Amino acid sequence: MDYFHEAYRDYLAQNPKKKLKFYLDTIQKNTSYKSIFEIGVGQGLFLEYASRRGFKVGGCDINPDAIREAKEHVPISLLFESRFEDVPVINFQIIVAFDALEHL
């Protein structure tokens, strides 16, 4: 079993819609920017939610399985299988890293 599936046995329970809605509502309350890049996209659920609300989305994750699943959720996005510092220069207004600090 790979790290992603071992660490996130129930990814949907750990990332309920109310959590994703809270994150996006907080962003929308504090800025009018409309593009988001997520560090550590997981299955891409936050990016999927943001894209449905009109955001241009992109992100990166070091796990190939996570990127593969994220592409299924958000096919129209800019996704990189890499660390953030290895991502080529991109033009996004907001950068987020939810549920990422515990990995550092």
C-alpha positions as CSV (number, residue, x, y, z in Angstrom):
1,M,0.0,0.0,0.0
2,D,1.4,3.4,-0.9
3,Y,1.8,6.3,1.4
4,F,-1.2,8.2,0.1
5,H,-3.6,5.4,0.7
6,E,-2.0,4.5,4.0
7,A,-2.0,8.1,5.4
8,Y,-5.4,8.9,4.1
9,R,-7.4,5.8,4.6
10,D,-10.7,7.7,4.4
11,Y,-9.8,10.7,2.3
12,L,-13.5,11.8,1.9
13,A,-14.1,11.7,5.7
14,Q,-11.0,13.8,6.3
15,N,-12.0,16.3,3.6
16,P,-15.8,16.8,3.9
17,K,-17.5,19.4,1.8
18,K,-18.1,21.6,4.8
19,K,-14.3,21.9,5.3
20,L,-13.7,22.7,1.7
21,K,-16.5,25.2,1.6
22,F,-15.1,26.9,4.7
23,Y,-11.7,27.2,3.1
24,L,-13.1,28.6,-0.1
25,D,-15.6,30.9,1.6
26,T,-12.7,32.3,3.7
27,I,-10.7,33.0,0.6
28,Q,-13.6,34.7,-1.2
29,K,-14.3,36.9,1.8
30,N,-10.8,38.2,1.8
31,T,-9.9,38.6,-1.9
32,S,-11.4,39.0,-5.3
33,Y,-8.6,37.0,-7.0
34,K,-9.8,34.1,-9.1
35,S,-6.9,31.7,-9.5
36,I,-5.7,29.2,-6.9
37,F,-2.6,26.9,-6.8
38,E,-2.7,24.2,-4.1
39,I,0.5,22.6,-2.7
40,G,-0.4,19.0,-1.9
41,V,-3.5,18.5,-3.9
42,G,-4.3,15.0,-2.7
43,Q,-7.3,13.8,-4.7
44,G,-8.0,17.3,-5.9
45,L,-11.3,17.7,-4.0
46,F,-10.6,21.3,-3.0
47,L,-9.5,22.2,-6.5
48,E,-12.6,20.6,-7.9
49,Y,-14.8,22.6,-5.5
50,A,-12.9,25.8,-6.4
51,S,-13.2,25.3,-10.1
52,R,-17.0,24.8,-9.8
53,R,-17.1,28.2,-8.2
54,G,-15.3,29.8,-11.1
55,F,-11.6,29.7,-10.1
56,K,-8.7,28.8,-12.4
57,V,-7.0,26.0,-10.5
58,G,-3.7,24.2,-10.4
59,G,-1.5,22.4,-8.0
60,C,1.3,20.0,-7.2
61,D,1.8,16.8,-5.2
62,I,4.8,14.6,-4.9
63,N,2.6,11.5,-5.0
64,P,1.9,10.1,-8.5
65,D,-1.3,8.4,-7.4
66,A,-2.6,11.6,-5.9
67,I,-2.0,13.5,-9.1
68,R,-3.6,10.8,-11.2
69,E,-6.7,10.9,-9.0
70,A,-6.7,14.8,-8.9
71,K,-6.7,14.8,-12.8
72,E,-9.9,12.7,-12.7
73,H,-11.6,15.3,-10.4
74,V,-10.3,18.4,-12.2
75,P,-9.3,17.6,-15.8
76,I,-9.1,21.3,-16.7
77,S,-6.3,22.2,-14.4
78,L,-2.5,22.7,-14.3
79,L,-1.2,19.8,-12.1
80,F,2.4,18.9,-11.5
81,E,3.8,15.7,-9.9
82,S,6.6,17.5,-8.1
83,R,7.6,19.5,-5.0
84,F,6.4,23.2,-5.1
85,E,10.0,24.5,-5.5
86,D,10.3,22.4,-8.6
87,V,7.2,23.7,-10.3
88,P,8.0,26.0,-13.3
89,V,7.0,29.6,-13.0
90,I,3.3,29.9,-12.9
91,N,0.8,32.7,-12.8
92,F,-1.6,32.1,-9.9
93,Q,-2.9,34.8,-7.5
94,I,-3.5,32.5,-4.5
95,I,-1.3,29.7,-3.1
96,V,-2.7,27.4,-0.5
97,A,-1.3,24.4,1.4
98,F,-4.0,22.8,3.4
99,D,-3.1,19.6,5.4
100,A,0.5,20.0,4.3
101,L,2.4,21.1,7.5
102,E,2.3,17.7,9.1
103,H,4.4,16.3,6.3
104,L,7.3,18.7,6.9
